[in-house]
């Protein structure tokens, strides 16, 4: 039997503030998506600014996606800033970030998959980008401190339980 060291990411790069962010290659290694460090997730804490581009092995890649479960259960994340290079936020990307009080989502984001912000218990407002077309299943479920939501005209469909538990 051989032991293997499997990780959930392809490479890691520090952002401008020295925070290590984990990435996977996507689109034939031409772009990058933010992911998590290991299977236990909870890879991040504090205020996170995701860069537009990163350089790894002398190759510059555009960051275009927040991957599935990238920040899942990162209880110590307080805020996240997503750059306008990102067009997609994956399934459960920020689920259970219970201490996150703010997130900046640019209008470049056209897809936010289900459960993306599930149980983000400290968010008081939900930033829905102007180019989003569908608010997916349970995307904001359990965000119980939300006091207001502005749904842009671009939204044509709101799926099941998208705002369940948002008092």
ZINORDA-V232952 format. One record per pair of residues at least 6 apart in sequence whose C-alpha atoms are under 8 Angstrom apart, sorted by the first residue. I is the first residue (numbers start at 0). J is the second residue. If there is no record, write none. Layout:
i = (I;I)
j = (J;J)
This chain:
i = (6;6;6;7;7;7;7;7;8;8;8;8;8;8;8;9;9;9;9;10;10;10;10;11;11;11;11;12;12;12;12;12;12;12;13;13;14;14;14;14;15;18;20;20;20;20;20;21;21;21;21;22;22;22;22;22;23;23;23;23;24;24;24;25;25;29;29;30;30;30;30;31;31;31;31;31;32;32;32;32;32;33;33;33;33;33;34;34;34;34;34;34;35;35;35;35;35;36;40;40;40;40;40;41;41;41;41;41;42;42;43;43;43;43;44;44;44;44;44;45;45;45;45;46;46;46;46;47;47;47;47;48;48;48;49;49;49;49;50;50;50;51;51;51;51;51;51;51;52;52;52;52;53;53;53;53;54;61;62;62;63;63;63;63;64;64;64;64;64;65;65;65;65;65;66;66;66;66;67;67;67;67;67;68;68;68;68;68;68;68;69;69;69;70;70;70;70;71;71;71;71;71;71;72;72;72;72;72;73;73;73;73;74;74;74;74;74;75;75;75;75;76;76;76;77;77;77;77;78;78;78;78;79;79;79;79;80;80;80;81;81;81;81;82;82;83;83;83;83;84;85;85;85;86;86;86;86;87;87;87;87;88;88;88;88;88;89;89;89;89;90;90;90;90;90;91;91;91;91;91;91;91;92;92;92;93;93;93;93;94;94;94;94;94;94;95;95;95;95;95;96;96;96;96;97;97;97;97;98;98;98;99;99;99;99;100;100;100;101;101;101;102;103;104;104;104;105;106;106;106;106;107;107;108;108;108;109;109;109;109;110;110;110;111;111;111;111;111;112;112;112;112;113;113;113;113;113;114;114;114;114;114;114;115;115;115;116;116;116;116;117;117;117;117;117;117;118;118;118;118;118;119;119;119;120;120;120;120;121;121;121;122;122;122;123;123;123;123;123;124;124;124;124;125;125;125;125;126;126;127;127;127;127;128;129;129;129;130;130;130;131;131;131;132;132;132;132;133;133;133;133;133;134;134;134;134;134;135;135;135;135;136;136;136;136;136;137;137;137;137;137;137;138;138;138;139;139;139;139;140;140;140;140;140;140;141;141;141;141;142;142;142;143;143;143;144;144;145;145;146)
j = (36;37;38;34;35;36;37;38;21;22;23;34;35;36;37;21;22;23;24;21;22;23;55;19;20;21;22;19;20;21;22;53;54;55;19;20;20;48;49;50;50;47;33;34;35;43;49;33;34;35;36;31;32;33;34;35;31;32;33;34;30;31;32;31;32;60;61;60;61;62;63;60;61;62;63;64;62;63;64;65;66;62;64;65;66;69;65;66;67;68;69;70;41;42;68;69;70;42;69;70;71;72;73;70;71;72;73;74;70;73;70;73;75;76;73;74;75;76;77;75;76;77;78;76;77;78;79;76;78;79;80;79;80;81;79;80;81;82;62;81;82;61;62;63;82;83;84;85;59;60;61;62;59;60;61;62;60;84;84;85;84;85;86;87;85;86;87;88;89;85;87;88;89;92;88;89;90;92;88;89;90;91;92;89;90;91;92;93;94;115;91;92;93;92;93;94;96;91;92;93;94;95;96;93;94;95;96;97;93;95;96;97;95;96;97;98;99;96;97;98;99;96;98;99;98;99;100;101;99;100;101;102;99;101;102;103;102;103;104;102;103;104;105;104;105;105;106;107;108;107;105;107;108;107;108;109;110;108;109;110;111;108;110;111;112;115;111;112;113;115;111;112;113;114;115;112;113;114;115;116;117;138;114;115;116;115;116;117;119;114;115;116;117;118;119;116;117;118;119;120;116;118;119;120;118;119;120;121;119;120;121;119;120;121;122;121;122;123;122;123;124;126;126;126;127;128;128;128;129;130;131;128;130;128;130;131;128;130;131;132;131;132;133;131;133;134;135;138;134;135;136;138;134;135;136;137;138;135;136;137;138;139;140;137;138;139;138;139;140;142;137;138;139;140;141;142;139;140;141;142;143;139;141;142;141;142;143;144;142;143;144;142;144;145;142;144;145;146;147;145;146;147;148;145;147;148;149;148;149;148;149;150;151;151;151;152;153;151;153;154;151;153;154;153;154;155;156;154;155;156;157;158;154;156;157;158;161;157;158;159;161;157;158;159;160;161;158;159;160;161;162;163;160;161;162;161;162;163;165;160;161;162;163;164;165;162;163;164;165;162;164;165;164;165;166;165;166;165;166;166)
